[in-house]
Amino acid sequence: MDQSELIEKVAKELGISNAQSQRLLKATLREIRDLLRVGHAVTIPHLGTFDTATYEEHRGYRPVSHDFAIFPKRRVPVFRTGTLLREEVYDIESGEEGAPT
């Protein structure tokens, strides 16, 4: 599923136009990004938590140039799935792999 299909499904589910659905999705993602940028975590019940992890400055190997380099301290986004999502997706014994619920 790509972004346009998601926008259509949300619009149909909420009974709104595709343009309104697109604005809703973009505003939600922009707000999550802005909160992560300043170091806040965002938890959506039953889905999971968007957060950041900080990697300290470290020395690492660069295979392309075959030498070592100092990689700077950086913060990267991470996502931890919620228990309900993990249990529903991981249920491989139901025989309905990939089937929407």
N, C-alpha and C positions, 0 to 999 in steps of 0.2 A: 504494500500500500504506500502510495506516495502522498505528498502534502495535499494535492488537489483532491484526491479521493477522501482523505481524512476530513477536509473542509466540507465536502459534499455530504458525508455521513453525519457530521455534527449539525450541519444546517438542516438536514432532514429530520434528525432526532429532536432538535429544538424548535422546529417549525419557523426557521428564520432564513433569510437569503444567504446565498453563498458569500456575498460581500461582507455581510455582518459576521458570518462564521469565520471568515478569513481575518477580519479585524480582531475578533475575540481570540483566535489562536495566536496571532502575532503579538497582541498586547500581553497575553499570558506568558509567552516565551520571553518577551522583552523584560517583563518584570522579574522572572526567574533569573535571567542573565544579569540584570542590574543588582539584584540581591546577592548573587554569587560573587559579583565583582567586588563588593565591599565586605565580603567575608561572612555573610549570613547563609545559613542552611535553609532550604525550603522543603517542608514535608507535606506530601499529599497523601492523606489516609488511604490505605489499601493499595496504593501505587508504589510509593517509595520516597526516598529522600535524596534531593540534589544537594551536594555539598562540595567543598573543595579540599584538596590535599596539598600540602606544601612539601616540596622536595628541596632539601638543602643543597647548597653548592657542593659539587663532587667532581672527582676526576674520573673520566671514563674513556673508553676506547672508541675510536672512530674507524670502522672497518674500511670506509672508502679511501681515506688517506693513510691508513695503516699507522696511525700515531695516537697519542693520548691528548685529551683536551680537558679544560676545566669547564664544566657545565654550570651555569649560574643557578642561583636559587630561583625557584618558580612555583607558582600555584596553578593547579590544574583542576578542572571540574571532575567530579566523580558522582556516580549514581548507585545507591543501594536499594534494591528492590524491597518492597514491603512483604510481610509474611503472606498475606492473602494472595497477592499477585504471584509470588513465587510458588505457592501451593497449587494455584489454579493452572499455571503454565507447566509445572513439573509433573502433573498427573498423567504419566505416560501409560498407566495401566488401564485407563478407561477405554482405550481403543479409539479415541476421537482426537488424535494428534492434529493440531492445527485447525480444528473446528472452532468457529466463534461461538461464544456462549450467549 
